Amino acid sequence: MDKAIVVGVYEFLAFHFCKKFLDDGMEVIGVHSLSQENDLFTEEKRMEIGRNANFVEEKYEKWTVTDEQEEVLLVLDYYDLFIRNVEKELDWESMKLKLSGLKNGKGKVLFLMPIQLLMQGRYEQHQSQMKEILSSFKRDGIAFNVYYLPTVYGPWQYIESAFQQYFLMENDHFMIHEREWTGDALHVEDVIDSILSFLSDKYKAYLLESSEADKWTKCARVLDILPDAKQERETLLSFDGEKIAVHDSKPYQMRLAHQKRHAQVIKVILKSE
């Protein structure tokens, strides 16, 4: 496919997917919601990709996939909405209508999901809702893959995350967010490369995990934030999809140092607001 639609384009993961597609020469429609306009960094991200001739930005309220739409790869970033505790902003009934043009093999949807939806005894309402939503998409003949992700880090990581908090706040008022997954961590570039390497024509679910044990803890040790870190050890539900072992393409120490440098730029933006 040489065309992509990225829903929630200025969210952390979605933004990196958009950049990846543009770097690969694909045409990209970036869909954003009005709520994203209140994000302090939306304009900075817009400037980073908006000058690319292959990028078109559309508001969620006006966007839809028509029957005449060419075959596309569509990324839907539920992961960041969940982590930021604003997942209720996503209207699934509206989304189904907007994606109706993808029926009959017109494209594929990549659902980015948090690993927390596989946790036993927590988020049962979210799990039940998502199960029904995915079943309805399947009944409607919309092709999709689901990717469950642990903590994902890198430039523009959501501010609620432990690593980004540490870089931005310099340990002032530091805390572990209630939805932080401290059982594992992956870098955003490795996540995207792995996902794009595992695209199935079937309705399939994948669980991405680091090839190294306790990767979140190893990253936290580099930042010396373990004394305040409450380790996540909840039991996961049985998973009947495929597990993907993700290897670091670069040392995680180097990746964290790069994220720190990027965060220094963000701090300058914050001070200027």
Residue pairs with C-beta under 8 A, 6 or more apart in sequence:
1 26
1 71
1 72
1 73
1 107
1 108
2 25
2 26
2 27
3 26
3 27
3 28
3 29
3 70
3 71
3 72
3 73
4 17
4 18
4 21
4 26
4 27
4 28
4 29
4 72
4 73
4 74
4 75
5 28
5 29
5 31
5 65
5 72
5 73
5 74
5 75
6 14
6 17
6 18
6 21
6 28
6 29
6 30
6 31
6 74
6 75
6 77
7 14
7 31
7 60
7 74
7 75
7 76
7 77
8 14
8 31
8 32
8 33
8 36
8 76
8 77
8 80
8 81
9 15
9 18
9 30
9 31
9 32
9 57
10 30
10 32
10 36
10 39
10 41
10 42
10 45
10 46
11 36
11 77
11 80
11 81
11 158
12 77
12 80
12 152
12 154
12 156
12 157
12 158
12 188
13 77
13 79
13 80
13 112
13 149
13 152
13 188
13 191
14 75
14 77
14 80
14 112
15 45
15 49
15 156
16 154
16 156
16 188
16 189
16 192
17 75
17 77
17 192
18 28
18 30
18 49
18 55
19 48
19 49
20 192
20 196
21 28
22 28
22 49
22 52
22 54
22 55
25 54
26 54
27 54
27 56
28 52
28 54
28 55
28 56
29 56
29 57
29 58
29 63
30 49
30 55
30 56
30 57
30 58
31 57
31 58
31 59
31 60
31 63
32 42
32 57
32 58
32 59
32 60
33 59
33 60
33 61
33 89
34 59
34 60
34 61
35 86
35 89
36 42
40 269
40 270
40 273
41 156
41 266
41 269
44 269
45 156
46 57
49 55
50 57
63 98
64 97
64 98
64 101
65 72
65 74
65 98
65 99
65 100
65 101
65 102
65 106
65 107
66 101
67 101
67 106
68 101
69 101
69 102
69 106
69 107
71 105
71 106
71 107
72 102
72 106
72 107
73 107
73 108
73 110
73 199
74 99
74 102
74 107
74 108
74 109
74 110
75 109
75 110
75 112
76 95
76 109
76 110
76 111
76 112
77 112
78 87
78 90
78 111
78 112
78 113
78 114
79 112
79 113
79 114
79 149
79 152
80 112
80 158
81 87
81 89
81 90
82 113
82 114
82 116
82 117
82 126
82 179
83 114
83 158
83 160
83 161
83 177
83 179
83 180
84 158
84 160
85 160
85 179
87 126
92 129
92 133
96 136
96 137
96 140
99 109
99 137
99 142
100 140
100 142
102 108
102 109
102 142
102 143
103 140
103 141
103 142
104 141
105 143
107 143
108 143
108 144
108 145
108 199
108 201
109 137
109 142
109 143
109 144
109 145
110 144
110 145
110 147
110 195
110 199
111 134
111 144
111 145
111 146
111 147
112 147
112 149
113 130
113 146
113 147
113 148
113 149
114 148
114 149
114 179
114 181
115 148
115 149
115 150
115 181
115 183
115 184
115 207
115 236
116 122
116 123
116 126
116 179
116 181
117 123
117 126
117 127
117 130
117 148
118 148
118 207
118 236
118 237
118 239
119 234
119 235
119 236
119 237
120 234
120 235
120 236
120 237
121 234
121 235
122 234
127 237
134 144
134 146
137 144
138 144
138 203
143 201
143 203
144 203
145 198
145 199
145 200
145 203
145 204
145 205
145 206
146 204
146 205
146 206
146 241
147 195
147 205
147 206
147 207
147 208
148 205
148 206
148 207
148 208
148 239
148 241
149 186
149 191
149 208
150 181
150 183
150 184
150 185
150 186
150 208
150 209
150 210
150 216
151 161
151 180
151 181
151 182
151 184
151 185
151 186
151 216
152 185
152 186
152 187
152 188
152 191
153 161
153 163
153 164
153 185
153 186
153 187
153 188
153 219
153 255
153 256
153 259
154 187
154 188
154 189
154 255
154 259
155 188
155 258
155 259
155 262
155 263
156 262
157 163
157 164
157 188
157 259
158 164
159 165
159 168
160 177
160 179
160 180
161 177
161 180
162 174
162 176
162 177
162 180
162 182
162 220
162 225
162 229
163 219
163 220
163 223
163 256
163 259
164 259
164 263
165 174
165 175
165 177
166 174
166 223
166 225
167 259
167 260
167 263
167 264
168 263
168 266
168 267
168 270
171 225
174 225
174 228
175 228
176 182
176 228
176 229
176 230
180 232
181 216
181 232
182 216
182 217
182 220
182 229
182 230
182 231
182 232
183 214
183 216
183 231
183 232
183 233
183 234
184 209
184 210
184 214
184 215
184 216
185 210
185 215
185 216
185 219
185 252
186 208
186 209
186 210
186 215
186 246
187 248
187 249
187 250
187 252
187 255
189 249
190 246
190 247
190 248
190 249
191 208
191 246
193 249
194 208
194 244
194 246
195 206
195 208
198 206
198 242
198 244
204 241
204 242
205 239
205 240
205 241
205 242
206 241
206 242
206 243
206 244
207 239
207 241
207 242
207 243
207 244
208 243
208 244
208 246
209 243
209 244
209 245
209 246
210 245
210 246
210 248
211 245
211 246
211 247
211 248
212 218
212 248
215 252
216 232
217 226
217 229
217 231
218 252
219 252
219 256
220 226
220 229
222 252
222 253
222 256
223 256
248 255
